[in-house]
Amino acid sequence: MPRIIFIHPDGRRQEVDGAVGSSVMRAAERHGIPEIIAECGGAAACATCHVYVAPRPDLPKMSAMEDDMLEVTAEPRRPDSRLSCQIIMTADLDGLEVGLPETQV
C-alpha cells in the first residue's frame, strides 16, 4: 500500500496507508485527519479538502474543475495547492507528502 505523509499545520508528520485507486481525501477520512473536512464527499464541489502538494512527475494533472475550485479555498491558494479528492493514489505515489492548511472553512 502506498504511504501518504500528512504534514499538520504545527509541523507534525503523520504517515498513513493509502489504497491504490482511492483518493488522498479518503485516506485522510479513514485515518481521522481533522484538517480535511470534505463536505461534498469528493465531488470537487466545495474545496474543503484543500492541501499543499509539491509537484511530482507522477502526480495526476489538475483538471479545469479542480483549478476553478481552488479559487475559493479558505486558506490562500498557492502554486502547490490541490484538492485531495482529486489525487488518486497509485503505487508510484508512495511517500507522497501532503501539507494541511490551518482551516478549510
C-alpha positions as CSV (number, residue, x, y, z in Angstrom):
1,M,0.0,0.0,0.0
2,P,1.4,3.4,-0.8
3,R,2.1,5.7,2.1
4,I,0.9,9.3,2.5
5,I,2.6,11.6,4.8
6,F,0.3,14.3,6.1
7,I,2.1,17.4,7.5
8,H,-0.2,19.2,10.0
9,P,-0.1,23.0,10.4
10,D,2.0,22.6,13.5
11,G,4.7,20.7,11.6
12,R,3.8,17.3,12.9
13,R,4.1,14.5,10.3
14,Q,1.5,11.6,10.2
15,E,2.2,8.7,8.0
16,V,-0.9,6.6,6.8
17,D,-1.6,4.0,4.3
18,G,-3.4,5.0,1.1
19,A,-5.3,2.5,-1.0
20,V,-4.3,2.3,-4.7
21,G,-7.3,3.7,-6.7
22,S,-8.6,5.7,-3.8
23,S,-8.1,9.4,-3.2
24,V,-5.9,11.2,-0.7
25,M,-9.1,12.6,0.8
26,R,-10.5,9.1,1.5
27,A,-7.2,8.1,3.2
28,A,-7.5,11.3,5.4
29,E,-11.1,10.4,6.3
30,R,-10.1,6.8,7.2
31,H,-7.3,7.9,9.4
32,G,-9.2,10.8,11.1
33,I,-7.1,13.7,9.7
34,P,-9.1,16.6,11.2
35,E,-7.9,19.2,8.7
36,I,-9.7,17.5,5.8
37,I,-13.5,18.3,6.0
38,A,-14.6,17.1,2.6
39,E,-18.2,18.5,2.8
40,C,-19.0,17.4,-0.8
41,G,-17.7,13.9,-0.4
42,G,-15.1,14.1,-3.1
43,A,-17.0,15.7,-6.0
44,A,-14.6,18.7,-6.3
45,A,-17.5,21.0,-5.4
46,C,-16.6,22.5,-2.0
47,A,-12.8,23.0,-1.7
48,T,-12.8,21.7,1.9
49,C,-10.2,19.1,1.2
50,H,-7.6,21.7,0.1
51,V,-4.0,20.6,0.6
52,Y,-0.5,21.6,-0.5
53,V,1.5,19.1,-2.6
54,A,4.9,19.6,-4.1
55,P,4.8,18.9,-7.9
56,R,5.9,15.5,-8.9
57,P,6.0,13.9,-12.3
58,D,3.7,11.0,-11.1
59,L,1.1,13.4,-9.7
60,P,-2.2,13.4,-11.6
61,K,-2.7,16.6,-13.7
62,M,-5.1,19.2,-12.4
63,S,-8.5,19.4,-14.2
64,A,-10.1,22.6,-15.1
65,M,-12.8,21.9,-12.4
66,E,-10.2,21.5,-9.7
67,D,-8.4,24.6,-10.9
68,D,-11.6,26.6,-10.6
69,M,-12.5,25.3,-7.1
70,L,-9.0,26.2,-5.8
71,E,-10.0,29.9,-6.3
72,V,-12.5,29.6,-3.4
73,T,-10.4,27.9,-0.7
74,A,-10.5,29.2,2.9
75,E,-6.6,29.4,3.0
76,P,-4.9,31.3,0.2
77,R,-4.2,29.3,-2.9
78,R,-0.5,28.6,-3.5
79,P,1.3,27.2,-6.5
80,D,1.3,23.8,-4.8
81,S,-2.5,23.8,-3.9
82,R,-4.5,20.8,-4.8
83,L,-7.8,19.2,-3.8
84,S,-7.1,16.0,-2.1
85,C,-10.2,14.4,-3.5
86,Q,-8.7,14.7,-7.0
87,I,-5.4,13.0,-6.2
88,I,-5.9,9.3,-6.8
89,M,-3.3,7.1,-5.2
90,T,-1.1,4.9,-7.3
91,A,1.9,2.7,-6.2
92,D,4.2,5.4,-7.8
93,L,2.8,8.0,-5.3
94,D,4.3,6.1,-2.3
95,G,5.7,8.6,0.2
96,L,3.5,11.5,-1.1
97,E,3.9,14.4,1.3
98,V,0.7,16.4,1.8
99,G,0.7,19.8,3.6
100,L,-2.5,20.6,5.5
101,P,-3.8,24.2,5.8
102,E,-4.8,25.8,9.1
103,T,-8.5,25.9,8.1
104,Q,-10.9,24.7,5.4
105,V,-13.9,27.0,6.3
